[in-house]
Amino acid sequence: MDIGGSTLVSYPAGEVRGRSTVVGAVPVGDRHGTIVAETPFHPLDHTWPDQPADTGTIAGLTVVDCVTGAVQEGGQAVHLGEDIPVRRGTPGWSWLVVHVTDEPVPGGEVELVVDTDNRRALSAGHTACHLTALALNAALAGRWRKEIPADGLGHPDFDQTAITSSRILPGGSQDVYRLGKSLRRKGFTAEGLAEELPEIVQRINDRLKEWVAVDAPVWVDNPGPELTARRTWHCGLPEGEVAIPCGGTHLSRTSQLGTVVATLELSDDGSEMIMHTVTAR
């Protein structure tokens, strides 16, 4: 399928509208997938599917899903999501945003409009997720017996060391951490964690309250318009500027979160810790 290269994306700059030319179409089950040259839509990332896809309209038709696709140069088959057989950004492949609709999209130039309420809610959830992870790292810093890589604020990076899954929700997130033997071998002390959870949660929420109150700037470093460009989330916190690799969407200041509240719970067997984050304006 000759689509003229990878899809260019404008969502990292906060864009929610655009016009572009249809360059390809592909079946998605019993639905229709449309590929355009440039889009403001954020698709679900098949490699780390934390932030759900944008919704909205394309050519006036409802976009019910938006997925990542890939096609080999000179090839015809467009692979979607988990069926993509190569790593993200592999040379010789074009990386695509596929807009899924119930009806076929006409060819030519089309208008793309993202649901701004849904985008903002997911952006709030993603920004809060990063801040809560940093606050969690700080709250657990005293539980490490060995040195591990530090986060941008200099605390042992529990989040990146122990995380097994992350799910961005409208206005919040859910992150799951593995507390197994591997983590203990790296130096984490899990003894007494259940009893200390209320105090840890209090420390996290106190720090989140401070960060929201200072109205810190948030931005995404965007090196290029390609879907596979390596983007980085930044936040100018009082303790220092933090940078975290991230391909999602975000708010522009911490004060826009309103309030951020985190809770922690352990699984019944104590092998996992689940963190829930909720924002409210």
Solvent accessible surface area in square Angstrom, and as a share of the most:
residue,aa,sasa,rsa
1,M,56,0.25
2,D,133,0.69
3,I,15,0.08
4,G,77,0.74
5,G,33,0.32
6,S,37,0.24
7,T,2,0.01
8,L,67,0.33
9,V,4,0.02
10,S,23,0.15
11,Y,7,0.03
12,P,16,0.10
13,A,81,0.63
14,G,49,0.47
15,E,82,0.37
16,V,38,0.22
17,R,139,0.51
18,G,27,0.26
19,R,143,0.52
20,S,10,0.06
21,T,67,0.39
22,V,30,0.17
23,V,47,0.27
24,G,12,0.11
25,A,69,0.54
26,V,19,0.11
27,P,104,0.65
28,V,35,0.20
29,G,77,0.74
30,D,136,0.71
31,R,102,0.37
32,H,68,0.30
33,G,1,0.01
34,T,4,0.02
35,I,1,0.00
36,V,1,0.00
37,A,47,0.36
38,E,80,0.36
39,T,1,0.00
40,P,3,0.02
41,F,0,0.00
42,H,9,0.04
43,P,5,0.03
44,L,56,0.28
45,D,35,0.18
46,H,32,0.14
47,T,72,0.42
48,W,112,0.39
49,P,69,0.43
50,D,20,0.10
51,Q,2,0.01
52,P,29,0.18
53,A,12,0.09
54,D,0,0.00
55,T,47,0.27
56,G,13,0.12
57,T,46,0.27
58,I,0,0.00
59,A,36,0.28
60,G,65,0.62
61,L,51,0.25
62,T,86,0.50
63,V,0,0.00
64,V,51,0.30
65,D,54,0.28
66,C,0,0.00
67,V,21,0.12
68,T,1,0.01
69,G,0,0.00
70,A,0,0.00
71,V,4,0.02
72,Q,97,0.43
73,E,124,0.55
74,G,85,0.81
75,G,23,0.22
76,Q,137,0.61
77,A,63,0.49
78,V,20,0.11
79,H,57,0.25
80,L,36,0.18
81,G,16,0.16
82,E,166,0.74
83,D,107,0.56
84,I,15,0.08
85,P,84,0.53
86,V,42,0.24
87,R,206,0.75
88,R,47,0.17
89,G,38,0.36
90,T,38,0.22
91,P,123,0.78
92,G,33,0.32
93,W,34,0.12
94,S,11,0.07
95,W,5,0.02
96,L,0,0.00
97,V,0,0.00
98,V,0,0.00
99,H,0,0.00
100,V,3,0.02
101,T,0,0.00
102,D,79,0.41
103,E,100,0.45
104,P,80,0.50
105,V,21,0.12
106,P,82,0.52
107,G,59,0.57
108,G,42,0.41
109,E,106,0.48
110,V,6,0.03
111,E,66,0.29
112,L,0,0.00
113,V,39,0.22
114,V,3,0.02
115,D,62,0.32
116,T,76,0.44
117,D,117,0.61
118,N,39,0.20
119,R,16,0.06
120,R,91,0.33
121,A,28,0.21
122,L,3,0.02
123,S,4,0.03
124,A,4,0.03
125,G,0,0.00
126,H,4,0.02
127,T,0,0.00
128,A,0,0.00
129,C,10,0.06
130,H,21,0.09
131,L,0,0.00
132,T,0,0.00
133,A,8,0.06
134,L,3,0.02
135,A,1,0.00
136,L,0,0.00
137,N,2,0.01
138,A,16,0.13
139,A,10,0.08
140,L,1,0.00
141,A,31,0.24
142,G,82,0.79
143,R,33,0.12
144,W,29,0.10
145,R,151,0.55
146,K,110,0.47
147,E,176,0.79
148,I,30,0.15
149,P,108,0.68
150,A,61,0.47
151,D,18,0.09
152,G,47,0.45
153,L,29,0.14
154,G,54,0.52
155,H,44,0.20
156,P,31,0.19
157,D,20,0.10
158,F,0,0.00
159,D,12,0.06
160,Q,116,0.51
161,T,39,0.23
162,A,5,0.04
163,I,36,0.18
164,T,69,0.40
165,S,53,0.34
166,S,15,0.10
167,R,109,0.40
168,I,0,0.00
169,L,73,0.36
170,P,90,0.56
171,G,15,0.15
172,G,4,0.03
173,S,1,0.01
174,Q,65,0.29
175,D,2,0.01
176,V,21,0.12
177,Y,0,0.00
178,R,116,0.42
179,L,4,0.02
180,G,13,0.12
181,K,157,0.67
182,S,58,0.38
183,L,9,0.04
184,R,89,0.32
185,R,158,0.58
186,K,93,0.40
187,G,0,0.00
188,F,1,0.00
189,T,36,0.21
190,A,14,0.11
191,E,121,0.54
192,G,41,0.40
193,L,4,0.02
194,A,57,0.44
195,E,140,0.63
196,E,44,0.20
197,L,19,0.10
198,P,97,0.61
199,E,98,0.44
200,I,0,0.00
201,V,29,0.17
202,Q,103,0.46
203,R,87,0.32
204,I,0,0.00
205,N,30,0.15
206,D,67,0.35
207,R,70,0.26
208,L,0,0.00
209,K,154,0.65
210,E,103,0.46
211,W,2,0.01
212,V,16,0.09
213,A,81,0.63
214,V,71,0.41
215,D,49,0.26
216,A,3,0.02
217,P,52,0.32
218,V,7,0.04
219,W,102,0.36
220,V,32,0.18
221,D,72,0.37
222,N,59,0.30
223,P,90,0.56
224,G,14,0.13
225,P,62,0.39
226,E,76,0.34
227,L,2,0.01
228,T,30,0.17
229,A,19,0.15
230,R,183,0.67
231,R,10,0.04
232,T,31,0.18
233,W,0,0.00
234,H,27,0.12
235,C,0,0.00
236,G,24,0.23
237,L,9,0.04
238,P,91,0.57
239,E,87,0.39
240,G,29,0.27
241,E,103,0.46
242,V,1,0.00
243,A,52,0.41
244,I,30,0.15
245,P,114,0.71
246,C,17,0.10
247,G,38,0.37
248,G,5,0.05
249,T,6,0.04
250,H,30,0.13
251,L,16,0.08
252,S,60,0.39
253,R,94,0.34
254,T,0,0.00
255,S,46,0.29
256,Q,63,0.28
257,L,1,0.01
258,G,25,0.24
259,T,76,0.44
260,V,11,0.06
261,V,79,0.46
262,A,1,0.01
263,T,69,0.40
264,L,20,0.10
265,E,83,0.37
266,L,46,0.23
267,S,31,0.20
268,D,162,0.84
269,D,114,0.59
270,G,28,0.27
271,S,23,0.15
272,E,54,0.24
273,M,0,0.00
274,I,26,0.13
275,M,0,0.00
276,H,54,0.24
277,T,2,0.01
278,V,93,0.53
279,T,19,0.11
280,A,58,0.45
281,R,193,0.70
